[in-house]
Amino acid sequence: MDILKESHELYRFGSKKIFEIRDHFQRLLPFWIAGALTALFATGYAHLFSWAEEVSKKIFNFSGLWFVAIPPIFFCISWLLVEKLAPKANGSGIPQLMVAIEKAHQKQIDSIDNFLSFRIILVKIISSICGVLGGGAIGREGPTLQISGSIFHLVGKNWKWGEIQNRSAFLMAGAASGLASAFNTPPWWDCICYRGTRQISSKFV
């Protein structure tokens, strides 16, 4: 009887641990998937940036003085893409990401689509590449954060295997992933990013 009782208790203990591990794995899985997608997008975006810089140099070398007429064309294309398709893709994208985190904290999930979405990703990438092709002094760090935040938002929005308890923390993880991808910095820099931009984000609300 003692052996059966001990076996039963061991079985219950093992089953409990298995369920705990499974639940923990399910909670971490969306972070891993979104983080992997962010790494792929950030790497591809960095390569696109480098390619655009090289093409811009070639355009300058071949066009000579005519190069002064080229930047306005690319800048107008970039501006039109943002203005007509995704106005919230303007600027660096960091204030928009911070507003989205605040919206998630306030449980206003539906309004996050205005700041983070698949359209934002496409417009952000294409418009910034157009700016670089025109010779613009554009950095990819800020856009990378808004892109990574959009990826995390899309994963969280469409996640069907369990509930993501804290959406604002999930978006903060997206900010950390984007920051780490852009600057090769540790994820805790997301706190600095958050605190440094929180005061100026209110104008986007």
ROMARLO-710213 format. One record per atom (N, C-alpha, C): x, y, z. Coordinates in pm, whole numbers, plus 50000, padded with zeros to 5 digits. Atoms other than C-alpha are relative to their C-alpha. Last residue first. Example, Ala and Ser with C-alpha at 12.3 -4.5 7.8 and 13.67 -1.06 7.14 Angstrom:
<mipas>
499184988149994513674989450714499235010950073500894988150000512304955050780500905012050000
</mipas>
This chain:
<mipas>
501215006249947497295603647155498765005849932500515009550098500215613846932498694993650046500544992750113500975645447131499454990949893501404996149979501305624547447499415007349881500945008550073504445606947325498575004950006500344993750127506855634747423498974992049922500484986449984507015626447793499565006349869501374999749945507195588847742499445014250003500944995250102510215590847511498585001550053499504988650074513115587947753499015006049903499984988249915511305565748001500425012549922501354996649955510405539747738499985013050079500774995550116513755539147561498625004950044499464986850032515565537047895499235006049883500434991049893513325508248000500465014249974501364995750029513815491347662499475009550107499984986250049517545491647738498605004749962500454991049894516845460447946500085014649959501414996449999516975440747620499585009750108500815009549922520785441747591498565004850011499994997049857522245462847308499164989850074499255010749935523155453446952500175002650149498784994849936521905487746840500914989250055499474988050066519135479946591501365004150054499675002750140518405443846689500675011949934498855009050001518605450947064500444997149857498844992449955516325480947023501264991549997499614990750106513845461146815501245007850036499475007950112513815432647065500465009149887498665004849961513425456647359500654992149887499104988550002510535474547188501434995850033499784996650141508875441147120500945011849985499045009950048509375431247485500315002249853498714995749949507655463747575501104990249959499514989650091504845453047345501335005750046499685006750126504445420947546500545009949898498695006149980504615440747870500454992749874499044989049996501735462247742501424994750022499674995750137499825431047639501005011549999499624985949990499955415447985500455004949862500564993249884498075382448001500265015149998498854992249957498695368647654499515009550109500164985649990495875343447631501295006550047499884994049868496275307747513499915015249993499685010949907496955292147177500265005750140501195008049970495155315846939500234989350107499595011949925497695343946899498774992550048500455012150070496415367646628500374987150073501394998550045496565400046825499454987249940500895000149885499715390147012498535000749961499945013449940501555381246693499044999050117500695009150091500355413146523500014985750054501444997349992501355434546821499214990349913500485005349872504775418146842498495002250015499925014650008505385424646472499454993750128501095004650085504165460446502499974984849990501234998749923506495466646795498794995349922500015011149903509365452646590498775000550088500225012550073508525476046302499934988350097501425000350035508185505846535499654987449923500805001749879511555497746691498514999549968499915014049958513245492246354499164997550125500935008450076511925525946236500044985350041501384997049960513775542846523498984991849923500205004449862517085525246452498565002350046500935011249998517075527346071499644995850143499555011249919518615561846047498964988950001501065007149927517925585845765500624988450077499305004749879520295611845622498964993850092500394994649871518595614345281500804994050115498854993849934520475606444961499675005850136499894985950039517405600144749501145007350067499654999750142517905562644778500155014349949498565003150011517945567245156500445000349854499244988749949514555584545149501504997949989500094989350101513095557744925500805012250044499085004050106514365531445171499995010449887498644997049954512635550245453501044996149896499794985549997509345551045262501425003550045499914994550136509485514045170500325014950002498845005350072510305501345519500165006949865498784995749931507895523445712501254995549922499794985850032505115518545459501305005050062499704998450143505405480645479500335014449965498735006650032505655478945859500395002649855498924991749946502905504545915501354994149963499864988650093500625484645684501115009350046499245005050115501295453745896500205011049896500765008750089500165472846204500904995149887499225012050031501315493946498499144990749914498584997349982500155529746558500914988349962499684987150060496525530646445501505002850003499825001850144496215493346516500335013249929498575002150027496775501246885500264998749850499404987650050493255516146906501494998449967500434997250137491655481746931500685012349941499295008450097493695472147238499665003849856500594994850123492545500347464500664993149880500915009950057493325480047778499255005149877501364995349970494905510547946498924990949942500094999449854498295493147952498605004250044500115013849953497805484347585499854999550151501345004750037497115520747505499784985650049500944993849906500245530947698498574995449973499795006849871502305505747499499055005750105500635013250011500785519347176500154992150130501434997849986501725554647283499264986649993500264997249860505305543147337498525002650026499875012749926505405527346992499695002150147501195007950031504105559346834500004986750076501144994849923506795579347016498714992249975499885003249858509455555446877498855005950082500875011149964508305556846514500044996550148499195011649962511235577646394499154987850032498984998249897509095602246205500754987250031499084988850016505975592946012501025000450114498665005550029504445558146014501025011249984499315002849874501355572146190501354993349979499484987749938500255587745861500774997650129499815002649856499955553245698500605012450067500235013949960498745551545337500084997550151501225005950057498275586945204499684986150056501164991249986500725607245412498714993249957500374998549859503305579745457498695007750014500305013349944503455569145094499525001150144501325004050047503215605444977499594986350056501014992249928506175615945192498594995749961500005004349860508415588045062498905007050079500575013649999507475595144701499884995150144501444998550024508095632244758499304986450001500594994849877511485624544914498495001849986500095010949901512435602244621499335004850129500905010350055511625629444368499804988850101501414996049982513145657344580499004989649948500545001249862516405637344604498555004550015500485013449963516845633544224499434999250141501415001450034517065669544101499404986850047500774990649917520325677344283498504998949970500395006449874521795645544132499145009250087501445003150007521765662043792499494993650129500774988749948525125676943888498504997549996499284987449991526785643143838499135010950062500864988850041524275616043746500695013550007500365000350141526625586143739499225012549955498815000650085528465591544068499655001049852499264987449990525345603144256501195000149905500814989750066523275573844133500735013350000499855002250144526085550144231499205010349920498664995750040526215564944581500204998549849499994985349996522445561544618501365005649958500684995450121522655525244504499995015249994499105002550113525235518344775499395004849870498874990749991523095535045042500974998349884500484986950043520005516244925501115010450006500175000150145521845482944951499585013649948498655000050057523005490745304499935000249848499414986849976519475499945406501385001049935500644990850094518055468545246500595014150013499425002850132520605447745438499405009249894498634994949998519565464545765500684997749865500104985350009515895458345685501395006349996500334996650138516595421645618499945015049978498835003450083518355418345952499755003549854498954990149971515585437146136501244997449916500354987350063512885416245965501105010450021499985001550145514565383346053499705013249929498605001650042515335393746411500114998949849499364986849988511775406546459501464999349954500464992150115510375373646330500645013950000499355005650119512515354646581499615007849875498594996149997511395377546863500764995049879499934985850036507735373646767501455004949998500404998550141508075335746768500135014549955498965005850085510035334847094499685002049852498834991449991507675358847272501104995049908500224988050083504635339747143501175009750005499955002550144506165307247282499725012349915498764994950060506885320047633500004999149847499884985649973503345316947771501235005949932501014993050078502815283247602500065015150021499585000250139506115270447744499025007649912498874990650010505145281148095500485000949855500564986649990501785263648057501095010649986500764997250121503485232047933499435014150001499044997950108506075233048211499285003449870499354987149975503345237548472501005003449889500964989450033501305209348320500615013850022500145000250145504335186248327499045011149955498824993550057505075196248686499915000749849500084985749969501545187748796501165007649937501034994350086501675154448616499885015150021499484999350136504985145748785499015006449905498954989850002503645154549131500555001949857500664987149989500455134849072501015011549993500714997650126502455104948947499325013750002498984996850099504835107049244499375003149865499544986549971501855108649478501075004549901501084990850034500335078049313500415014550023500064999550146503625059249323498935009949954498874992150045504035068049691500015001549848500244986249960500555055749766501125009149952501044994650088501075023849566499735014750031499404998450133504385017149744498995006149903499124988449996502825023750083500615002749864500834987950000500005000050000500865012650000
</mipas>
